[in-house]
Amino acid sequence: MGMITGNVIMISLFILIIHSIETLAYSVRLSGARVKLIASALSLFNTMVIVSRMSNMIQQPFTGGLVDRARNSHQLEFIDDQIRVLIGASTVGTIIGILLMPTFVALFSRAIIELSNERGSILTVLKKSFTIDMFKRSFKHFRMPRLSYLKEIDLKDIPYKLFLINLIVTAIYTIGVLSALYASVLAPERTTSTAMASGLINGVATILLALLIDPKISVLADDVVNNRGSYAKLKGISIMMVSSRLFGTIFAQVLFIPGAKYIAWVTQFMT
């Protein structure tokens, strides 16, 4: 059994897609402010978040199977490096999401308008979207990020505290499942309790995102719609937020082992 196996590649692709979706979710509010349909945008945003969270739950058993196979074949020395590859996939997925943001702002703008026209029917919008004609038209909206976007960012408008919070929460969310699984290697006598800790960690991270991050970005989007703020400022802060998300996935590499040791230590008081 080598370090890079077919299972590692498959799980990495899954994680890459998950983090691409979560990064692209930031562009939904930009699209909503652009077409002045915030409520419809939030509906689309919530759909993307649910898909991402569900996808994250689906990949957990596969990642757990990776540890089980290594344990059964007595190849646990590879697990550390394999999990770091998975964390690296989250960084790559975030980068892909950032590169696709300008394209998806344009696509989401049209999807939000279509959602409003269809009176909130997500299924109808999806049915119309997944056609050959729509795929051909989507390519016309493809555009890469430009350096000119950075010129629109005013350093005075950047909420550095929000940047730091988003970075830390992203790092915790990224390694929640992976650190819990590695903790089961560090404390094999508490395999079940350490593995189950991932749900608590990701739950706390999700709550922190919902309480500390999402409301502030939503208020900024509302300000744009109500002519109390500028679209350029919202775009600048959105770029800042996806950047903090990127740094969060990198910081997850640092938190991975300490997080696993902490989980292994805490679970000894639960048995």
N, C-alpha and C positions, 0 to 999 in steps of 0.2 A: 504493500500500500504506500503510494507516494503522497507528497504533500498536496499536489494539485490533482484532484480526481474528478471524474465526471460529475459526482455529486456536489463537489465544491463549486464547479463551474455552473451547474444548474441553479444552486442556491444563490450564487453571486449574481446571476442574471435576474433572479426573482427580486433580490434586494435592490439591484440597480433600478429596476422598473418602479419599485415602491418609492424610492427616494426621488426619482424623476417626477412621479405623480405628485408627491408632497411638495416639491419645489415649484412645480407648475401651478399648484393651487394658489400660490401667491399672486399669480397673474389674473386670477378671476376677479378680484376686487378692482384691479386696474381696469379691466374690461368693463365692469359694472359702472365705475365712475365715468368711464369714457362714453358709454351710451346712456348714462343716467338712469340705470335700472338696478339699483343696489339690492333690493329684495330678491329679484330674480337671480342676481349674481350670487347671493348668499346661498340660494337653493342649489345652484350648480356647485358652489364651493363645498357645501355639506355632502353632496353626492360624491365628490372626488375624495374627500376625507374619509368617508365611510368605505369606499372601495380600497383606499390605501390601508386603513386599519384592518379591514377584512383580509387583504392580501398578506399583511404582516402576520396575522393569526394563522393563515394557511401555511406560511413558510416555516413556522415554529416546529412542527413535527418533523419536517425534513432536516432542519438543523439539529434537532435532538437526535435524529437517526444517525447523523454524522458522528456524534460523540459515542453513541452506542456501538456503531461498527468499529470505531477506533478502539474502544474498550475491549470488545470481543476478540479483536485481532492483536491486542497488546501493542498498539501503535499510538498510544496517547501522547507521545513526544511530538507528534505532528499537529496536535489540536491547537496549540497556541498560534502557530503560524497560519493554520487554515482559517481560524477565526479572524485573524488580522487581515487575511485576504477578503473575507466577507465584509469587514468594516471598510476596507478600501473600496469595495464595490459600492458602498453607500456614498462615498465621496465622489466616485465617478458618476453615479446616478444623479447626484446633486449638480455636478458640472454640466451634464447633459441637459438637465432641467433649466439651468441658467441660460445656456446657449439657445434653447428653444423658446425662452420666454417671449421675445418680441413676436415670434410667429404665433404663439398661442394667445397672446393678447388680442391679435387680430381675429383669430379663429373663435375665441371665447366671446368676443364682442358680437359676432354673428350668431353664435349659439344662444347667447342670452336674449337677443332680440327674438330669435325663433322660439325660445322657451316662453317668452311673454306672449307671442302670437298664438302659441298652442295652449295658452291658459295653464301653464305649469306642468304640462305632461312631459316628463323627462324621457319616458319610453318612446314617445312619438319623435322627439328630437333625435334620440339615438338611432331610431329606425331610419330617419332621413339622412343622418350623418354617415352611416356605414353603407354608402353606395359608391359605385365606381365613379360616377359623375362628381360626387362630393369630394372624393379623394383627389381627383384631377384638379378640381378648383382649389383645393387646400394648398397644393404645391405653389400656386400663384401667390399665396400669402407668405411664403417662406422668406424669412429675412434673419440675418445674424445680428447679434448685439453690436453696437457701434460705440466708439470711444466718446462720441458726442453725448451719450447718455450720462457719462460721469461728469461732464461739464455742467449738467443741470442740477447737480447735487450741491447744496449749500451746507457746508460743515456745521453751521450754526443750527440747522434744522435736524441734525442727526441726534436721535435720543440714544446716547451711548449706554445708558443703563438698560434700555430695551435690547440693544445689540448684545450686551453681555448676558442678559437673562436668556435670550433666545439661543445663544451659543451654548450655554450650559445645559439648558433643557434639551436641546437637540442632541448633545453628546450623551446625556443620560438615556434618552429614548433610543439612540442608535445602539448602545451597548446593553440595554436592559435584558433582552433575551440572551445575548451572547455571554455576558458576564455570569448570568445565572447558570447557564449550561456549563461554563468553565468551573464555576464554584462546585458543581456536582463532581468534577474531576478532583478538585482539591479536598473535598469532603465526601468521599464515596459512600460513607455510612449514612449520609443525609441526602441522597440523590433526589428523592421526591420533593422534600421541603425546599431545597435550593432551586430546583427547576421551576417549582410553582411560584417562587418569588418574582419571576419575570413579569407576571401579570400585575402584581402590586406596583412594581417599578414603572412599567409602561403606563399604568393607570394614573399614577401620581404625575408623571411627565405630561400626559394628555390633559389632566386637570390644570396644571400650571400654564400650559399653552392656552387653554380656554379662558383662564382667569386673567393672565398677565399680558398676553400677546394679542390674541385675536380681537378683543374689544377696542384696543387702541388703534389698530389698523382700520377697523371698521368705522370708527369715528372720523378718521382722516378721510376715508372715502366718502362719508356723508357730507363732510365739509366741502368737498369738491362739487358734489351734486347740488348743494345748497349755496354755491358761490361764496363760501366762507374760506376756501382754501384753493390752492393751485394744483392742477394735475401734475405739473412738473415736480412739485414737492412730494406728492404721493408716490410718483414713480421713483424719485430719488430714495425715499425711505423703503420702498419695496425692494429696490436693488440692494440697499443696506441690509435688509432682513434676510434675503437669500444669501448674501455674502456671509452673514453671521451663521447661517445654517451650514454653509460650506465649511467654515472654520470649526463649527461644532462637530462635524463628522471627522475632522482631522484630530480635534481634541479628544475624541472618543478613543483613539489609539492609546492615548496617555491614561485615560480613565479605566480602560478595559481590565487590566490585572488588579489594580487597587479595588475596583468595583467588585470583582469576583471574590477577592479576599474578604471584603467587608460583608458580602452576602454569606459566605461560608462561616464567618464569625458570628453574625447575627442569628443564623438559623440554629446554632447550637443551643440557644435559649428557648427555641420553639419545640424542642423534642424532650 
